[in-house]
Amino acid sequence: MHPNLKRLRELPQEQSPPYGYGEFARRSARRRARQTRAPLRLMAVALAVLVAGWIMKRGMAPLTGDVASLGPAPQQLEQGRPPAAVDSTATVARNAERWLDAQPRSAIVRVPTQMAVTELEDQIAAMDDQLNAVRLAQPHAQQLALLQRDREQLVESLAQVRYAQILVSR
Amino acid sequence: MAEGLIAGARAGDGGAQAQLYELLAPGLFSLIRRIVGVRAIAEDLFQDTMMTVFEQLHHYRAEAPLGAWAGRIALSRSLMFLRSPWHRARLSFGTLTDAEAVLPANDRSLSPPDPATLDIERALASLSPTARMVVWLYEVEGWSHEEIARSFGRKVSFSKSQLARAHRRLRLWFEPEASQPCTPT
């Protein structure tokens, strides 16, 4: 084995975790709460879908565009790849947000996925409110950076779910 | 690791869980970060891993050290991410060359590394996440090609070729002059 490969085993095995136990417990509780609320939201969205179906059946105009315009297929995504230049999480989030904006709303949705999309959009909106409040109160606070990073992660999660929607709809 | 601590954490004792977190988190985060590279993703996978560790703690039979058992969970989470279609799509959003920012120089959570460590970290970061995972599993964790192939859902030749390519790339990294053709003077 190359001596440098042997050094892989000697790399420091530990680095500070991103947050302490308190924050871990808070995030865990938030995720669990999201999972617990899921059945209720599922029922609500199912009801909304039934109502929408009923309205459409009664001869009203379709609510949105056709299914063929759901968004680029993964191959198209690959072709439309932005220029290879910057490599930060913020850039990914910005590009993901632009991509999300370009996606039309689907006419046919799967309830669990749509539920996740709604949940994430709600969270991003709440995060935007929080960011605005913090910007006004403490323009240079470290909290701002943390919130911004949380928002970037939410945007990426949303892009991930929407991407899954597109894959399924193909 | 103290049996009492594990028993307490299993029983849902917050204090024991906090202590266990302090013990396991640095190693697990380091492992995930090194494999997936991108800090934000590493944080997400780390959260998943720690939650699974606490949820599955009652399955732990002490046949291996707790750190190693938890490490398998971290590796499995990282593998699931690397195998996901989203991982490939994400590359198109950010053009994360597969070598995004594993580099400790920009990471305040790391203590200042010595130049040799930094060099090997950079070399590792220059590999694609998949190649990095294969190198890590084979060279550090001691997995066989069969185990690696199984975990990726591929054939043994996949693991062997990934490793061979990664070795070539690492050799070029460490000995760039070796790749230069000899020219008679």
HADDOCK unambig.tbl for C-alpha pairs under 7 A between the chains (distance, minus, plus):
assign (segid A and resid 8 and name CA) (segid B and resid 120 and name CA) 6.99 0.50 0.50
assign (segid A and resid 8 and name CA) (segid B and resid 140 and name CA) 6.77 0.50 0.50
assign (segid A and resid 9 and name CA) (segid B and resid 140 and name CA) 5.46 0.50 0.50
assign (segid A and resid 11 and name CA) (segid B and resid 117 and name CA) 6.47 0.50 0.50
assign (segid A and resid 13 and name CA) (segid B and resid 27 and name CA) 5.67 0.50 0.50
assign (segid A and resid 13 and name CA) (segid B and resid 30 and name CA) 6.42 0.50 0.50
assign (segid A and resid 14 and name CA) (segid B and resid 26 and name CA) 4.78 0.50 0.50
assign (segid A and resid 14 and name CA) (segid B and resid 27 and name CA) 4.47 0.50 0.50
assign (segid A and resid 14 and name CA) (segid B and resid 30 and name CA) 5.39 0.50 0.50
assign (segid A and resid 15 and name CA) (segid B and resid 26 and name CA) 5.03 0.50 0.50
assign (segid A and resid 15 and name CA) (segid B and resid 27 and name CA) 6.74 0.50 0.50
assign (segid A and resid 15 and name CA) (segid B and resid 29 and name CA) 6.98 0.50 0.50
assign (segid A and resid 15 and name CA) (segid B and resid 30 and name CA) 5.38 0.50 0.50
assign (segid A and resid 15 and name CA) (segid B and resid 109 and name CA) 6.41 0.50 0.50
assign (segid A and resid 15 and name CA) (segid B and resid 110 and name CA) 5.61 0.50 0.50
assign (segid A and resid 16 and name CA) (segid B and resid 26 and name CA) 5.25 0.50 0.50
assign (segid A and resid 16 and name CA) (segid B and resid 109 and name CA) 5.34 0.50 0.50
assign (segid A and resid 16 and name CA) (segid B and resid 110 and name CA) 6.67 0.50 0.50
assign (segid A and resid 17 and name CA) (segid B and resid 25 and name CA) 5.78 0.50 0.50
assign (segid A and resid 17 and name CA) (segid B and resid 26 and name CA) 5.15 0.50 0.50
assign (segid A and resid 17 and name CA) (segid B and resid 29 and name CA) 5.69 0.50 0.50
assign (segid A and resid 18 and name CA) (segid B and resid 43 and name CA) 6.68 0.50 0.50
assign (segid A and resid 21 and name CA) (segid B and resid 18 and name CA) 5.62 0.50 0.50
assign (segid A and resid 21 and name CA) (segid B and resid 21 and name CA) 6.38 0.50 0.50
assign (segid A and resid 28 and name CA) (segid B and resid 51 and name CA) 6.85 0.50 0.50
assign (segid A and resid 78 and name CA) (segid B and resid 92 and name CA) 6.10 0.50 0.50
assign (segid A and resid 81 and name CA) (segid B and resid 92 and name CA) 4.96 0.50 0.50
assign (segid A and resid 81 and name CA) (segid B and resid 93 and name CA) 6.77 0.50 0.50
assign (segid A and resid 82 and name CA) (segid B and resid 92 and name CA) 6.71 0.50 0.50
assign (segid A and resid 82 and name CA) (segid B and resid 93 and name CA) 6.77 0.50 0.50
assign (segid A and resid 84 and name CA) (segid B and resid 95 and name CA) 5.20 0.50 0.50
assign (segid A and resid 85 and name CA) (segid B and resid 95 and name CA) 6.97 0.50 0.50
assign (segid A and resid 87 and name CA) (segid B and resid 94 and name CA) 5.92 0.50 0.50
assign (segid A and resid 87 and name CA) (segid B and resid 95 and name CA) 6.19 0.50 0.50
assign (segid A and resid 87 and name CA) (segid B and resid 96 and name CA) 5.03 0.50 0.50
assign (segid A and resid 87 and name CA) (segid B and resid 100 and name CA) 6.20 0.50 0.50
assign (segid A and resid 89 and name CA) (segid B and resid 40 and name CA) 6.99 0.50 0.50
assign (segid A and resid 91 and name CA) (segid B and resid 94 and name CA) 5.93 0.50 0.50
assign (segid A and resid 92 and name CA) (segid B and resid 93 and name CA) 5.34 0.50 0.50
assign (segid A and resid 92 and name CA) (segid B and resid 94 and name CA) 4.15 0.50 0.50
assign (segid A and resid 95 and name CA) (segid B and resid 93 and name CA) 5.51 0.50 0.50
assign (segid A and resid 95 and name CA) (segid B and resid 94 and name CA) 6.73 0.50 0.50
assign (segid A and resid 96 and name CA) (segid B and resid 93 and name CA) 5.96 0.50 0.50
assign (segid A and resid 160 and name CA) (segid B and resid 86 and name CA) 6.30 0.50 0.50
